[in-house]
Amino acid sequence: MDRRANYFDELRLLAAWLVLFSHCYPLSGSALGDPFARSIGIDTLGGVGVAIFFVLSGYLVTLSWERSTGTIDFFWKRARRIYPALGACVCVCVCVIGFWLSSLDPAAFFQHPQTREYFKTATAWSIKFVLPGAFPHNPLPGTVNGSLWSLPYELRCYLCLALLGLLPIALRWKVAATTTLLALYLFSRPQMPVFDRYLGIDYYHAKLGLFFAIGATYASWRKHIRPMCWLGLAGTVAACTMADSSVRTIVWVVSFSTFALGVALVPWHFPKLPERMGDWSYGLYLYGFPTQQVVAHFDVAKSLSLPGYVVVCTFASLTLAALSWFVVERPALAFERKGARQS
């Protein structure tokens, strides 16, 4: 896919920033909540960012599966995209941020069981959020990188796509059936805590899985259907005005997925990020939360107010995202065969 003819990179960077912006409210100690959650209530802006990530990922990773020479090739591509930058971020969080800002002395910090446990985060499967003594006076003490909660869900989507791909029958029919089943699950799920399991899975497995599956459906049916941007926008607006219900959830997920993919795929004439810049979205996702905690540690929100805190966190996180791309991610992706489109 020619990145000059679409807006995937721009939307993913926006999604990562929405997650950062949404977290600025609790991490700065603001008494106010996320403005989208306050006014609409269907999700936070961070949730909107995660939704964008999952639907675009569903589309691009499905294309990656179709281009792969086999299952090993597919997972090798996914591993190179996820693990080098994640491993580097975990090391930075432990060896720089934790060591520097923990209230424990260095020996006690590195010998603490929570420090050893935190390295499991590098698997992207078992996310640990707390380092001992980190940010003791912050509004959210101890937590180093709360944004990573969605990574295990992403990995499970990759696994499910690969399993579907290995089964007989054309992929487009299998992903369409999976999308339908997930939508029916969300429609029928009773009111209960989101992490409680119903029919074996929790709410986020179904909701994020549906976003991913819709992206996969549009990708696998791309020769027959295209996401209609304005139809998706109309449905998104309608969902925002509806009363809270399972119907509203389905309308929101389907409509917003269609809208996001429509924006990404339509050849708008808006300015694009320079191609030489690369893709900073994953780095911004990885480093946004730790950066916000460090900035909050030095009371920037109190001295500059919430807007100043947002600006400082944005620029500091983008700097780290750029370093992650040029120092870690791009070299790791360079092992891809020449001319391949990495998603």
N, C-alpha and C positions, 0 to 999 in steps of 0.2 A: 504494500500500500504506500503510495506516494504521500509523505507527510506534508508536502507543500500544498496538497489539494484537500486537506481536512484540518480539523481543529481539535484533534485528540490531545495533543500536547498542551494546548492552551487550557482546555477544559480540565485536564488532570491537575495542572498547576493551580487553577482556581479551586478545585475540589480540596486540595491539600491546604490551601490558605483558608478556606471556609472552616475546616477542622480547627486550624490554629485560632482563627478569630472567635469561634464558638467557645473554645477553651479559655480564652482570655477573661471571660466573665468569672468563672469559679476560681481560676488560678490567681487572679489579681485580688480576690477577696471582695469583688463587687457584690452589692446587695441585689443588683438586678440580675435577671436571667437572660439567656440568649434571646435576642429580639424576635427571631422567627418563632421560637417556641412560645414566647409571651403572646404574640399577636395572632398566630395561626394555630399552634398547638399540635400540628400533625407530626412534627419532628423538630429537632434543633438544626441550626445551620451546619453543625458538625455532621449530623445525620444525613443532611442533604449532600454534603461532600462525600461521605462514605457511599451513598447511593450512586453518585456519579462514578466513583471509582469502580464499583462492582458492575454496573451496566456496561461501561466502556471496556472493562477487563473481560467481561463475558464475550463481547464482540471480538476484541483483538486476540484473545487467547484461543477462541474457536478458529480464527484464521490461522493462528500459529499451529494448532493441531492439524489442520488440513494441509499445511505446508511441510510439516515434519515428515521425516523419512520413516519414523517409527515411534513407539512409545518411549524408548530410551532417549531419542533425540528430543522429543517434546519435553520430557522432564529435565533434561540437561539445559534446555533453554530457560525453563522456569527457574531452575536452581541458580543459574547465573544471574538472573534478574533479581532474585529475592535475597540470596544468602550473603554474597560478599559485602554489600552495603549494610545489611542488618548486623552481620558479625562485627563490622567496624564500629557501628553505632553502639552496640552492647559494650565493646571494649572502651569506647570513649566514656560511656555512662559510668562504668565501674572504675576505670583506671584514672580518669581525669575528674569528672564531676563528683563521683562518690568519694574518691580519695581527697579531693580538694575541699569539699563542702560538708562532709559528714561530721557530726559532732563527736564521733569516736576517734580515737587516735589511730594512726595507720595500721598498726599491728592488729588491734582489735577489729578494725573494719575488714581487713582481708581474711581474718580467721573466722569471721562471723558466718554462721550457716546461711543466712539470707544472701550474703555476697556470692557464695558458691552457687546457691540456687539460681541467682539472677542470670548466670551464664546460660541456663537452659533456654532463656529467651532467644538465643541465637538459633535455636531449632525452628523458630516461627510456629511451633506446635504447642509448646507449653510456655505461655507468657507469664513472666514474673514482673510485678510492678514496683516492688519495694526494695530499697537498699537501706541497710541499717544506719540510722542517724542522719539520713539525708533530709535536708530542708526542714529542720525541726520547728521553725517558726513560720513556715509558709501556711497559707490557708488550707493547702492540701499536703500535709507533712508526709515524708517518707516516699511518696509515689514519684517515680523518676520518669516513666514514659507510658502514660495511660492511653495514648493513641494506638498502641500496638494490639489492643484487644481484638481488632478485626482481622489480623493476619491469619489466625487459625481457620477462620471461616473462608478466607480466600484460598488457602491450601486445599481445604475440603472441596471447594468448587472445582479446582484443577483435577483432583482425584476423580470426582464424579464425572466430569467431562471425559476423562480418559477411559473410565469404565464404560460409559455410554458409547464412546468411539469404538471400543473393541467388540461390542455386541453386534450381531447381525442386524440388518435393515439400515436404510440410509440415515445418516446422522440427523438430518433436518427433521425427520419424523420423531426420532427419539428425544431431541431437545424440545420439540413442540409438546410432546406428551408430558415431559418432565415439568415444563412451564405450567401446563394445565393442572397437573397434580399439586404443585406447590400453591397455585392460586386457590384451588379447592381447599387445601389444608388451611391457609390463612382465613378463608371465608368461614370455615367450620370450627376453627379453634375457639374454645370457650374463653371467657374472661378469666385470666389467671396470670400470676407473675411471669414475666417474659423468659426467665431462665428455667422455669418449670417445664418438664418435658410432657408433651402431648403426642401420642402415637409415636413415641420414641425420639422426637426432636423438639428443640426449644424454638421460641419465636424468631430469634435472629437467624438460626439456620434456615428457616423457611423464608423470611423476608429478604435477607441478603442473597440467599440462594435464588429467589425469584428474580431479583434485579439481574444477577449474573445470567440466569437462564433466559431472560428476555433478550439480553444482549447476544447470547449464543443463538437464540432463535432468529433474530434479525440477520446475524452473520450467515447462518446456514441456509437461510431462505433469501439471501440478498439478490439472487437472480430473478426472484419472483415478486418480492415486496421490499419497499424501502420505508423507513420510519418517516412519517409525515409530521414535520416539526410543528406546524400550526395546530393540527389536530391534537398532538400531544400537549401543547400549551393550553388549549381549551380544556382538556381533561384535567390538567394540573390545577388550573384556576378553579374548576368545578370542585375538585377534591378539597381545596383549601376552604371552600364555603360550606361544605357538608358537615353534618353532625358526626361526632366520633362513632365509628362502627366498623365492622369488618368490611362492609361494602366500600366505605371511604378508603380503607387501607388498600384494597385491590385497585380501586380507581387511581389512587395516588401512585402506586408502584408502576402500574402499566402505563399510565399517562406520562409520568415524569421520565420513565425510561425511554419512551418514544420521543419525548421532547429533547432529552439530553443527546440521544443518538442522532436526532434530526439536526441539531445544532452542530454536532461534530462532523457530520457527513456532507452537509450542504456546502457548496463552494461559495461561501460569503466573500465579500470584497473588503472585509475588515482587515486591519493590520495583523500580521502574524509575528510571533517571536522569531528572532534570527535562528536559522537552522544550526549555525555553529554553536549556539547556546546549549543545545542538547535538551535533555529532559530532566528537570530539577524536581519534579513532583514527588518522586519517591523519597528523595533526600529531605524535602520539606516536611513530608509526612513523618519521617523518622526522627528528625531533629527539632521539630516544632515544640513538642511538649517539654523535652528536657531544657530547651532554651528558655521557655516561658517560666519554668521553675527556677532556673538560675537568675533570671531577671527579677522575678518576684522576691527571691532571696535577698537581693540588694535594694528592696523597697522602691523600685522604679515607679510602680503604680501609684504609690503615695505621693511621690514628688512630682510626677508628670501627669497624673490622672489616667483614667482608662484609655483615652485616645493615644496618649503618649506611650503607654505600655504596649498598645497594639503596634504602633509604628516601630518601636525599638525591637520588639519580638519578631516582627516581620522581617526587618532588614538583617538582624542577627541570624535568624533561621535560614533566610535565603543565602546568606554567605556560607553557612555550613552545608546547605544543599548543593551549592555550586562546587564546593570542595569535594563533597561526596561523589558528584557526577564525574568531575574531571580526574580525581585521584583514585577512586574505587570503581564506580559503576561502568564508566566508559571503557577502562582497560579490561574489565571482566567481560563485557559484551563484545570486545574486539575479537574474541575467539569464535564468534559467529561467522559463518561463511560470508565472504565478501558480497555485499549487495543485499543481504537479507534484511527484512524489516523486523526489528525487535519490538515486541509489544509488552 
